[in-house]
Each structure stands twice: as C-alpha cells, then as structure tokens.
Amino acid sequence: MPVSAPLTLSPAGIALIQRFEGCARRQADGTLRAYPDPATGDAPWTIGWGSTGPDIARGTIWTQAQCDARFTRDITAFASRIAGLIGPAPTSQPQFDALVALAYNIGAGNLASSTLLARHREGDHAGAAAQFAHWNKAGGQGMAGLTRRRAAEAALYKTEG
C-alpha cells in the first residue's frame, strides 16, 4: 500500500536522474562546459547533472564540485515542490522518485498541469504510469533518449515500494 509522499528523493531516484542527465561535455582539465538544448541548439543551456537557469549560458564552465552542489540544491527543491503537488495522495517511494525524476526533466510546472499527475492523485496508478510515455518529445519530435528515460521512470513508478 502506498504511503504518504516523502519529502526527500531516495538513492534510486537520484541514480535515475544522474543516469540520464550525466555530466556531459567534460573538458581535458576535468571541468565541465555548458551545452545547448538538443532540440533548439540554443537556450536553455545546461551543465553538470542537467542544471539550467539564468546563470548558465554559452561559455559557462563549472568544476565537478559545483555541478554536484547545484544538483543537490536542485533536487531538494524539486522534491519539495513535487511533494506539495502530490498533496495527500498516497504515494510510494518509487512513485515519488519517478515523479521527481520526470519533473526534473520537464519542469515542475508541466507536471503540475499534467494528466499524469491528475491520474496519480486520483489513485489511478496504472493510468499515471502509462502517461510517462507521452513525455518523449522535444521541439515536437520524439526522441529516442527521452523514450528510454520515460520507460525507466515508468518502470520505477510501477515498482512495489
């Protein structure tokens, strides 16, 4: 039976996000440089474990420690926001982890208005799990990497926990 949503992301949720975000664009000196969104070829610029924001643009260079610190800050904020969106709906740890992982990639605002979240809050967990597959597009085009990511998130969501 699902329990109330925890306020923290578990190691499984962190590992899932990091598996798909990676720390790309590592330079010879070990620092990482920002890269453009693959769908737009421009903004938003990303660095480290999928970090974006007004402080990240073309030419941004961070150390691994900066990437790790930003990731910790960001996932803490996402977990808190998603717990608030879930409200009192019974939610297992794997479901919570999968919802945070999805929101980390698509944005909490997009999750907030999604059919996926509505179905989860209604207790239709099978219907919610099926909705992950709908979030595999960037720039209107299906992307193989997003299809794999959504399948992994859905599999985590369906895990007994």
Residue pairs with C-beta under 8 A, 6 or more apart in sequence:
1 90
2 90
2 91
2 92
2 95
2 125
2 161
3 90
3 91
3 92
3 93
4 88
4 90
4 91
5 82
5 83
5 86
5 89
5 91
5 96
6 83
6 93
6 96
7 79
7 80
7 83
8 76
8 79
9 17
9 75
9 78
9 79
9 96
9 97
9 100
10 93
10 96
10 97
12 93
12 94
12 97
12 156
13 75
13 96
13 97
13 98
13 100
13 101
13 156
14 75
16 97
16 98
16 101
16 152
16 153
16 156
17 49
17 50
17 75
17 100
17 101
17 104
17 105
18 49
18 71
19 152
20 101
20 105
20 145
20 148
20 149
20 152
21 48
21 49
21 50
21 104
21 105
22 49
23 32
23 48
23 49
23 64
23 67
24 32
24 35
25 32
25 33
25 34
25 35
25 47
26 32
27 33
27 61
30 63
30 64
31 61
31 62
31 63
31 64
32 47
32 48
32 61
32 62
32 63
32 64
32 67
33 47
33 59
33 60
33 61
34 45
34 46
34 47
34 56
34 57
34 58
34 59
34 60
34 61
35 45
35 46
35 47
36 42
36 43
36 45
36 46
36 58
37 43
37 44
37 45
37 46
37 138
38 138
38 143
39 138
39 139
39 141
39 143
40 139
44 52
44 53
44 56
45 52
45 56
45 57
45 58
45 60
46 52
46 56
47 56
47 60
47 62
47 67
48 62
48 66
48 67
48 68
48 70
48 71
49 67
49 68
49 70
49 71
49 74
50 71
50 104
50 105
51 67
51 70
51 71
51 74
62 70
74 104
75 100
75 104
78 100
78 103
78 104
78 108
79 96
79 100
81 103
81 108
82 96
82 99
82 100
82 103
82 108
82 111
83 96
85 108
85 111
85 112
85 117
86 96
86 99
86 117
86 120
86 121
87 121
89 120
89 121
89 122
89 123
90 123
91 99
91 120
92 159
92 160
92 161
93 161
94 156
94 157
94 158
94 159
94 160
94 161
95 120
95 125
95 157
95 161
97 156
98 132
98 153
98 154
98 156
98 157
99 111
99 117
99 120
99 157
101 153
101 156
102 111
102 116
102 132
102 135
102 150
102 153
103 110
103 111
105 135
105 146
105 149
106 135
111 117
114 131
115 131
115 134
116 128
116 131
116 132
116 134
116 135
117 128
119 125
119 127
119 128
119 131
120 128
125 157
125 158
128 157
129 154
129 157
129 158
130 154
132 150
132 151
132 153
132 154
132 157
133 147
133 150
133 151
133 154
135 146
135 150
136 142
136 143
136 146
136 147
136 149
136 150
137 143
137 146
138 146
